[in-house]
């Protein structure tokens, strides 16, 4: 988009572009999302930025009305396989906070200078500034949704010192941490032990029922469970994170401020639709430093950074897929919170109960069961020498040795080739792991009909989900498809 087109989007408060770009107003010193409900500023006073971090680096503070730091991420980072796309996925997963810029560069296979130059050229901010914006958002969420002491909260958000924390919050939000906490809606704050409430925002329509259906039939007892009737379900699961462990709850139709009953008899929000909405989430973590990473992994699980407008434009023009897209607007391509877990489940095969047996035997029990959640899914090192099928042992040995890397920003082509070469896996299972475990929306290779699928790029994964939902393609075609079978 050119700047004039961006200004038109701002003038029309077009929520389709929230997270795709940001605009700032020179006269107020504030930056906003395109759909901000405030009066549209004059064009001469507006500047555009590709990222919130770039706007912050230019000296603008976040709008308190539209909260631009809370928008869905750009779908571009899921599609792109280049240095910038991979770097953004790594930064979102917290690599810079945990390992620094040097660790990010090593994972990418480039020098720190190259990474800095590429990110600054495209996003107007380097990895440190992008990670800083992420920390500030995490801190604001903790300030306004928990009663944690400010000192403890600052380090939980990833800041190195209280002074750095205070300076950053004043610069980005034009207020002290105490002022930001006081501005929260009275009664929403709670202790961290009671769960941290988080809204997982998404753009455009979202086929929540289909997404929860997909997760429900694949839920592994002990690690996952689904509660409630269709239309008002809660998905729950355990999380293995970098500093500790946790559990997550995500509600279907959870972001409604008002509700209505649809003709199908489902309880649905009346105020969400084409312009987007959110899923209500609650997190319980043993170490609050994992908050931002846990949120990002749940966003990948529910595919909340997707661009349903771009998907519908591309797939809706296809004679076969057009009616399916119209029937299920906003159909997502669910990912995974743990790519290694997804890979093991796929290669293991069989129904979810087969994976549940693996969990009971080798998974780490929670300190205290939480409803149907009792264990963490076993990691590769715990399964390498276990009494499991040879293909699973081979996969886990390769993962534990670093021969196969499935991290958020790992090279997808390299990982898929290595997975396909494993005994008992094959190209279709490798493609499925790439699609869900690595969040690639452009997966079709391995499922046949490549010539037809070229017309659906880069949204082959969404085409596949539409075909699965319509019964035009059997999910059980994937070898080891107990993980994939409906």
C-alpha positions in Angstrom: 0.0 0.0 0.0 1.1 3.6 -0.7 0.6 6.2 2.1 -2.5 7.6 0.4 -4.1 4.2 0.5 -3.1 3.9 4.1 -4.7 7.2 4.9 -7.9 6.1 3.2 -7.9 3.0 5.5 -7.5 5.3 8.5 -10.2 7.6 7.3 -12.7 4.7 7.0 -11.4 3.1 10.3 -10.8 -0.1 8.4 -10.0 -2.8 11.0 -8.7 -5.1 8.2 -5.4 -3.3 8.5 -5.0 -3.4 12.3 -1.5 -4.8 12.9 -0.5 -4.4 9.2 0.6 -0.8 9.8 0.3 2.0 12.3 -0.2 5.7 12.0 1.0 8.5 14.2 -0.1 12.1 14.6 2.7 14.8 14.8 0.5 17.3 16.7 -0.4 14.9 19.5 2.6 12.7 19.7 0.3 9.6 19.7 0.3 6.5 17.4 -2.8 4.4 16.7 -4.2 1.4 14.9 -6.0 2.2 11.6 -9.4 1.5 13.2 -9.0 4.0 16.0 -12.4 5.6 16.7 -10.9 9.1 17.3 -11.4 11.9 14.9 -9.3 11.4 11.8 -6.3 13.7 11.8 -5.4 15.9 8.8 -3.2 14.1 6.3 -0.4 16.6 6.7 0.0 15.6 10.3 0.0 11.8 9.8 3.0 9.5 9.6 2.9 5.8 8.9 5.0 3.0 10.5 5.3 -0.7 9.7 5.5 -1.6 13.3 4.6 -0.3 16.8 8.3 -0.5 17.7 9.1 1.9 14.9 6.5 4.4 16.1 7.8 4.2 19.6 11.4 4.6 18.4 10.3 7.8 16.6 9.1 9.2 19.9 5.3 8.5 19.7 3.3 7.0 22.6 0.5 4.5 22.3 -3.0 5.7 22.1 -4.9 4.9 25.3 -8.2 4.6 23.4 -7.4 2.1 20.7 -4.4 0.3 22.4 -2.4 -0.3 19.2 0.0 -2.5 21.0 -2.7 -5.1 21.5 -3.7 -5.7 17.8 -3.2 -9.0 16.0 0.2 -9.6 14.5 0.7 -9.3 10.7 -0.1 -12.4 8.8 2.9 -11.6 6.6 5.3 -13.1 9.2 3.5 -16.5 9.0 3.8 -16.5 5.2 7.4 -15.3 4.7 10.3 -17.7 4.9 13.1 -15.1 4.5 15.3 -13.6 7.2 12.8 -11.0 8.3 9.9 -13.3 8.5 11.8 -15.9 10.5 13.3 -13.2 12.8 9.8 -11.9 13.6 8.6 -15.3 14.5 11.6 -15.8 16.8 11.1 -12.4 18.4 7.5 -13.1 19.1 8.5 -16.4 20.8 10.8 -14.5 23.1 14.2 -15.5 21.8 15.7 -12.0 22.1 14.5 -11.7 25.7 16.0 -15.1 26.6 19.1 -15.2 24.4 19.8 -11.7 23.2 20.4 -10.5 19.7 23.4 -12.8 19.4 21.2 -15.8 20.1 18.7 -14.6 17.6 21.4 -14.2 15.0 22.8 -17.7 15.7 19.4 -19.3 15.2 19.0 -17.5 11.9 22.5 -18.3 10.7 23.4 -14.6 10.0 25.5 -12.1 11.8 23.9 -9.7 14.4 24.7 -6.8 12.1 22.9 -8.3 9.1 19.8 -9.1 11.3 19.8 -5.5 12.6 20.2 -4.0 9.1 17.4 -6.1 7.6 14.9 -5.6 10.3 15.5 -1.8 10.5 15.2 -1.5 6.7 11.8 -3.2 6.6 10.3 -2.5 10.0 11.9 0.7 11.1 13.3 -0.9 14.3 15.9 -3.5 15.2 15.5 -6.6 17.3 16.1 -4.9 20.6 13.4 -2.3 19.9 10.9 -4.9 18.7 11.6 -7.0 21.8 11.2 -3.9 24.0 7.8 -3.2 22.6 6.8 -6.8 23.3 8.0 -6.4 26.9 6.1 -3.2 27.4 2.9 -4.8 26.2 3.4 -7.7 28.6 4.0 -5.3 31.5 0.8 -3.3 30.7 -1.2 -6.5 30.7 0.2 -7.6 34.1 -0.3 -4.1 35.5 -4.0 -3.9 34.5 -5.0 -7.5 35.1 -3.1 -8.7 38.2 -2.2 -7.4 41.7 1.5 -8.3 41.4 3.8 -5.9 43.1 5.4 -3.6 40.6 8.9 -4.7 41.3 8.1 -8.4 40.7 6.0 -7.5 37.7 8.8 -5.6 36.0 11.2 -8.6 36.1 8.4 -11.0 35.1 7.8 -8.9 31.9 11.5 -9.2 31.0 13.0 -5.9 32.1 16.5 -5.9 33.4 15.9 -3.2 36.0 13.2 -1.2 37.7 14.6 2.0 36.2 14.5 0.6 32.7 10.9 -0.6 33.3 9.7 2.8 34.6 11.4 4.8 31.8 10.0 2.5 29.1 6.4 2.7 30.5 6.5 6.5 30.7 7.9 6.7 27.2 5.5 4.4 25.5 2.3 5.0 27.5 2.9 8.5 28.9 2.2 7.4 32.4 3.9 5.7 35.4 3.2 2.1 36.2 1.0 3.2 39.1 -1.0 5.5 36.9 -1.5 2.7 34.3 -2.7 0.3 37.1 -5.1 2.9 38.5 -6.6 3.4 35.0 -7.6 -0.3 34.8 -11.3 -1.1 35.1 -12.0 -1.5 38.8 -12.4 -5.1 39.9 -10.6 -6.7 36.9 -7.3 -7.1 38.7 -6.6 -10.4 40.4 -3.8 -12.4 41.9 -1.6 -14.3 39.5 -2.6 -17.6 41.2 -6.2 -17.0 40.0 -5.1 -16.9 36.4 -4.0 -14.0 34.2 -6.9 -12.9 31.9 -5.8 -12.1 28.4 -7.8 -11.2 25.3 -6.4 -12.9 22.2 -7.4 -10.5 19.4 -8.0 -11.5 15.8 -8.9 -9.6 12.6 -11.9 -10.2 10.4 -14.4 -13.1 10.8 -13.4 -16.1 12.8 -15.1 -19.6 12.5 -14.7 -20.3 16.2 -17.1 -23.3 16.2 -15.1 -25.1 13.5 -11.8 -24.3 15.2 -13.0 -25.7 18.6 -14.4 -28.7 16.7 -11.0 -29.3 15.2 -9.2 -29.2 18.6 -11.9 -31.2 20.4 -11.6 -34.4 18.4 -7.8 -34.3 18.7 -7.6 -33.5 22.4 -5.2 -35.8 24.2 -6.6 -36.8 27.7 -4.4 -35.6 30.5 -2.8 -32.8 28.4 -6.0 -31.3 26.9 -9.7 -31.2 27.5 -12.8 -29.4 26.2 -15.6 -28.4 28.5 -19.1 -27.1 27.8 -21.6 -27.4 25.0 -20.9 -26.4 21.4 -21.1 -22.6 21.1 -19.9 -22.1 24.7 -16.9 -24.4 25.1 -13.7 -23.9 27.0 -10.5 -25.4 25.6 -7.9 -26.2 28.3 -4.4 -27.6 28.1 -1.0 -27.8 29.9 2.0 -25.9 28.6 5.7 -26.7 28.7 7.5 -23.3 28.6 11.0 -22.0 28.8 11.1 -21.0 32.4 8.4 -23.2 33.9 5.1 -24.8 33.1 1.5 -23.6 33.0 -2.1 -24.2 32.0 -4.3 -22.3 29.6 -8.1 -21.9 29.2 -9.6 -20.3 26.0 -13.3 -19.7 25.7 -15.4 -20.1 22.5 -17.3 -16.9 21.9 -15.5 -15.5 24.9 -15.0 -12.0 23.8 -18.7 -11.0 23.6 -19.8 -7.9 25.4 -23.4 -8.8 24.5 -24.8 -12.1 23.2 -27.6 -13.3 21.0 -28.9 -16.7 19.9 -28.2 -17.5 16.3 -30.8 -19.3 14.1 -28.8 -22.5 14.6 -29.3 -22.2 18.4 -25.7 -21.3 19.2 -24.8 -18.6 21.7 -22.7 -16.1 19.7 -21.4 -12.5 20.3 -23.6 -9.8 18.7 -20.8 -7.3 18.5 -18.1 -9.3 16.6 -18.0 -10.2 13.0 -16.3 -8.8 9.9 -14.2 -6.4 11.9 -12.7 -8.9 14.3 -12.9 -9.7 18.0 -11.1 -11.7 20.5 -11.0 -15.0 22.5 -11.0 -14.8 26.2 -8.0 -16.6 27.8 -6.8 -17.3 31.3 -3.2 -18.4 32.0 -1.8 -19.9 35.2 2.0 -20.0 35.1 4.7 -21.2 37.5 7.0 -18.4 36.2 5.5 -15.1 34.9 8.4 -14.6 32.6 6.7 -17.1 30.3 3.6 -14.9 29.9 4.4 -13.3 26.5 5.7 -16.6 25.1 2.6 -18.5 26.2 0.3 -15.9 24.6 2.2 -16.1 21.3 2.0 -19.9 21.3 -1.7 -19.8 21.9 -2.1 -17.3 19.1 -0.3 -19.8 16.8 -2.5 -22.6 18.0 -5.7 -20.7 17.1 -4.2 -19.0 14.1 -5.2 -15.6 15.3 -2.7 -13.6 13.2 -4.4 -14.9 10.0 -5.7 -12.5 7.4 -9.1 -13.9 6.4 -9.7 -11.1 3.9 -6.7 -12.1 1.9 -7.6 -15.8 2.1 -11.2 -15.2 1.0 -10.0 -13.0 -1.9 -7.7 -15.7 -3.2 -9.7 -18.8 -2.5 -13.1 -17.3 -3.0 -12.4 -16.8 -6.7 -11.9 -20.6 -7.2 -14.9 -22.5 -8.6 -14.5 -25.3 -6.2 -13.5 -23.4 -3.1 -15.6 -20.3 -3.6 -18.9 -21.7 -2.2 -17.0 -23.3 0.7 -15.3 -20.0 1.7 -18.7 -18.3 1.6 -20.2 -21.0 3.8 -17.5 -20.8 6.4 -16.0 -17.3 6.5 -12.9 -16.9 8.7 -12.0 -20.6 8.8 -8.6 -20.9 10.4 -5.7 -23.3 10.1 -4.9 -24.3 13.7 -1.3 -24.6 14.6 0.3 -26.0 17.8 1.7 -24.7 21.1 4.6 -27.2 20.9 5.8 -28.2 17.4 7.8 -31.2 18.9 4.7 -32.5 20.6 2.7 -32.1 17.4 5.4 -34.0 15.5 5.4 -36.9 18.0 1.6 -37.2 17.9 1.6 -37.2 14.1 4.3 -39.9 13.7 2.8 -41.9 16.6 -0.5 -42.2 14.8 -3.7 -43.7 16.1 -6.5 -42.0 18.0 -5.8 -39.5 20.8 -6.1 -42.2 23.4 -2.9 -43.7 22.0 -1.0 -40.5 22.7 -2.7 -40.4 26.1 -1.1 -43.7 27.0 2.3 -42.2 26.1 1.5 -39.2 28.4 0.5 -41.4 31.3 3.7 -43.5 31.0 6.3 -40.8 30.2 4.7 -37.4 30.8 5.6 -35.3 33.8 2.7 -35.1 36.3 1.5 -31.7 37.3 2.1 -30.8 41.0 -1.6 -30.9 41.4 -4.2 -32.1 38.8 -6.4 -29.4 37.4 -9.6 -31.0 36.4 -8.8 -33.3 33.5 -5.3 -31.8 33.1 -2.8 -34.1 34.8 0.4 -34.2 32.8 2.8 -32.3 30.5 3.3 -34.0 27.1 6.7 -35.8 27.2 9.6 -34.1 25.5 12.0 -35.7 22.9 14.7 -36.4 25.5 12.1 -38.3 27.6 11.1 -40.5 24.7 14.5 -41.1 23.0 15.2 -44.3 25.0 11.6 -45.1 25.8 9.7 -48.3 24.8 7.9 -46.7 21.9 7.6 -47.4 18.2 10.8 -47.1 16.2 9.6 -44.1 14.1 8.8 -42.2 17.3 12.3 -43.0 18.8 14.0 -42.0 15.5 12.1 -38.7 15.5 12.8 -37.9 19.1 16.5 -38.8 18.7 16.8 -36.3 15.8 14.9 -33.6 17.7 17.0 -34.1 20.9 20.3 -34.0 18.8 19.3 -30.9 17.0 19.3 -32.7 13.6 15.7 -31.5 13.1 14.7 -28.1 14.4 11.0 -27.1 14.7 11.4 -23.7 16.5 9.1 -20.8 15.6 11.6 -19.3 13.1 13.3 -22.5 11.9 13.9 -23.0 8.2 10.7 -24.8 7.1 12.1 -26.3 4.0 15.1 -27.9 5.8 12.8 -29.3 8.6 10.3 -30.8 6.1 13.0 -32.6 4.1 14.5 -34.0 7.3 11.1 -35.1 8.6 10.2 -36.7 5.3 13.4 -38.7 5.3 12.7 -40.3 8.7 11.5 -43.9 8.7 7.8 -44.1 9.4 7.1 -40.5 8.5 7.0 -39.7 4.8 6.1 -36.5 2.8 2.5 -36.2 3.9 3.2 -36.4 7.6 6.1 -34.0 7.1 3.8 -31.6 5.3 1.2 -31.9 8.1 3.9 -31.1 10.7 5.0 -28.2 8.7 1.5 -26.9 8.4 0.5 -27.2 12.0 3.7 -27.4 14.0 5.5 -24.7 12.1 2.5 -22.6 11.2 3.0 -22.5 7.4 -0.1 -21.3 5.6 1.4 -22.3 2.2 1.4 -26.0 2.6 -0.1 -28.3 0.0 2.9 -30.3 -1.3 2.6 -33.9 -0.1 -1.2 -34.0 -0.4 -1.3 -34.2 -4.2 -3.0 -32.0 -6.9 0.0 -29.6 -6.9 -1.0 -28.0 -10.2 -4.4 -27.1 -8.8 -3.0 -25.9 -5.6 -0.7 -23.4 -7.3 -3.8 -21.2 -7.9 -4.4 -21.3 -4.1 -1.0 -20.1 -3.0 0.0 -18.9 -0.5 -3.1 -20.2 1.3 -3.0 -23.9 0.6 -3.4 -24.8 4.2 -6.8 -23.0 4.3 -7.9 -24.7 1.1 -7.1 -28.0 2.7 -9.2 -27.2 5.8 -12.1 -26.1 3.6 -11.9 -29.4 1.7 -11.7 -31.4 5.0 -14.7 -29.6 6.5 -16.7 -30.2 3.4 -15.8 -33.9 3.3 -14.2 -33.5 -0.2 -10.9 -34.8 1.1 -10.3 -37.4 3.8 -8.0 -36.3 6.6 -7.0 -39.9 7.2 -5.0 -39.8 3.9 -2.1 -38.6 6.0 0.2 -41.5 7.2 0.2 -41.6 10.9 -3.0 -39.5 10.8 -4.4 -40.4 14.2 -3.4 -36.9 15.1 -5.1 -35.6 11.9 -8.2 -37.9 11.6 -11.6 -36.5 12.5 
